[in-house]
Amino acid sequence: MTLAHASNVTIGPAGAADLAAVAEIEAAVFSDPWSRRAFASTLESEAGFFACARSRTGAIAGYVVAWFAAGEGEIANLAVDAAQRGQGIGGRLLDAAITRAREERTTALYLEVRASNASALRLYSSRGFEEVGRRRSYYRKPTEDAIVLRLQLAPAP
């Protein structure tokens, strides 16, 4: 597999043809992965944002899923293929979700992250997310706390 640096990927809407690659990354990255069906249902949601990072060859390097409703948003899932990490792709996906949040006139964007996931915590912090809570024993396989993060966005003029 060829490594894709963030400057060499495009971020665009996910489609049905992307589901197999997304599900493969999901299963490799997370110990309690979403099903392919769960990703498919996001394609049908008007409140959802589902985007993929694609290399020049069209290979999926990562993806992000977010929801927006009533002025708030949640980043529900963000992952980068393990072989592609450290290239800035996660940051590009996160930035795409933040941009969409602003377009949706979202004033607060939330997410949960494993307490032990130092690299993800650094990424979210770099974009201005701040810890606002902890969900005890939220994650399974292994059981672990989730840190709840929030990015406060300026209200639309």
ZAPA-568134 format. One record per residue (C-alpha): x, y, z. Coordinates in nm, 3 decimals, decimal comma. Layout:
X:Y:Z
X:Y:Z
...
// end
This chain:
X:Y:Z
0,000:0,000:0,000
0,130:0,343:-0,094
0,132:0,601:0,181
-0,085:0,905:0,118
0,030:1,233:0,271
-0,249:1,474:0,367
-0,152:1,706:0,082
-0,203:1,418:-0,162
-0,554:1,321:-0,053
-0,889:1,467:-0,140
-1,176:1,483:0,107
-1,518:1,418:-0,039
-1,857:1,266:0,028
-1,870:0,894:0,098
-2,077:0,672:-0,126
-2,203:0,317:-0,132
-1,893:0,209:-0,326
-1,676:0,319:-0,031
-1,848:0,106:0,234
-1,632:-0,205:0,198
-1,307:-0,009:0,238
-1,450:0,197:0,526
-1,570:-0,115:0,707
-1,228:-0,278:0,656
-1,048:0,020:0,811
-1,305:0,034:1,093
-1,254:-0,333:1,179
-0,876:-0,294:1,178
-0,871:0,027:1,385
-1,141:-0,025:1,650
-1,187:-0,312:1,893
-1,567:-0,262:1,888
-1,625:-0,156:1,526
-1,934:-0,017:1,359
-2,097:-0,254:1,112
-2,109:-0,191:0,740
-2,485:-0,150:0,784
-2,430:0,131:1,037
-2,215:0,316:0,785
-2,471:0,254:0,510
-2,744:0,410:0,721
-2,540:0,731:0,752
-2,553:0,769:0,374
-2,931:0,804:0,403
-2,935:1,055:0,690
-3,003:1,419:0,607
-2,849:1,520:0,941
-2,534:1,320:0,873
-2,197:1,408:0,726
-1,992:1,115:0,598
-1,671:1,195:0,411
-1,369:0,996:0,299
-1,006:1,083:0,241
-0,897:0,939:-0,093
-0,545:0,897:-0,227
-0,461:0,988:-0,587
-0,536:0,628:-0,681
-0,881:0,651:-0,522
-0,795:0,428:-0,225
-0,972:0,520:0,100
-0,719:0,640:0,358
-0,971:0,743:0,626
-1,320:0,870:0,698
-1,528:1,085:0,930
-1,894:1,066:1,032
-2,070:1,354:1,207
-2,428:1,450:1,293
-2,583:1,794:1,319
-2,915:1,891:1,478
-3,062:2,179:1,678
-2,745:2,387:1,668
-2,515:2,113:1,798
-2,302:1,850:1,634
-2,124:1,529:1,719
-1,829:1,367:1,554
-1,940:1,008:1,580
-1,652:0,833:1,408
-1,314:0,929:1,265
-1,047:0,684:1,157
-0,739:0,668:0,941
-0,597:0,348:0,800
-0,319:0,235:1,036
-0,058:0,242:0,759
-0,153:0,602:0,673
-0,133:0,755:1,020
0,103:1,039:1,099
0,052:1,196:0,757
-0,203:1,464:0,859
-0,502:1,283:0,712
-0,692:1,274:1,042
-0,649:1,649:1,072
-0,785:1,704:0,722
-1,090:1,488:0,801
-1,147:1,668:1,131
-1,118:2,005:0,957
-1,378:1,894:0,700
-1,621:1,806:0,980
-1,557:2,138:1,155
-1,616:2,323:0,829
-1,946:2,141:0,783
-2,040:2,221:1,144
-1,991:2,589:1,068
-2,196:2,558:0,747
-2,473:2,397:0,953
-2,457:2,694:1,197
-2,351:2,463:1,476
-2,245:2,640:1,794
-2,095:2,338:1,973
-1,935:2,025:1,836
-1,884:1,722:2,064
-1,705:1,389:2,052
-1,586:1,108:2,275
-1,239:0,961:2,271
-1,073:0,682:2,467
-0,887:0,823:2,766
-0,573:0,635:2,654
-0,577:0,766:2,295
-0,305:1,029:2,335
-0,258:1,095:1,963
-0,631:1,161:1,912
-0,643:1,381:2,220
-0,351:1,586:2,080
-0,526:1,619:1,743
-0,854:1,737:1,896
-0,676:1,975:2,131
-0,489:2,125:1,834
-0,826:2,226:1,688
-0,951:2,382:2,010
-1,154:2,098:2,161
-1,168:2,106:2,540
-1,257:1,836:2,791
-1,607:1,884:2,934
-1,674:1,546:3,090
-1,595:1,180:3,131
-1,812:0,877:3,067
-1,700:0,599:3,298
-1,653:0,257:3,136
-1,801:0,386:2,808
-1,584:0,179:2,576
-1,571:-0,200:2,555
-1,293:-0,437:2,450
-1,123:-0,320:2,669
-1,346:-0,132:2,909
-1,225:0,225:2,933
-1,349:0,574:3,012
-1,440:0,815:2,735
-1,327:1,175:2,752
-1,604:1,404:2,625
-1,465:1,696:2,427
-1,637:2,009:2,298
-1,540:2,266:2,040
-1,728:2,591:2,098
-1,800:2,758:1,764
-1,895:3,121:1,722
-2,264:3,174:1,651
-2,344:3,274:1,295
-2,394:3,647:1,244
// end
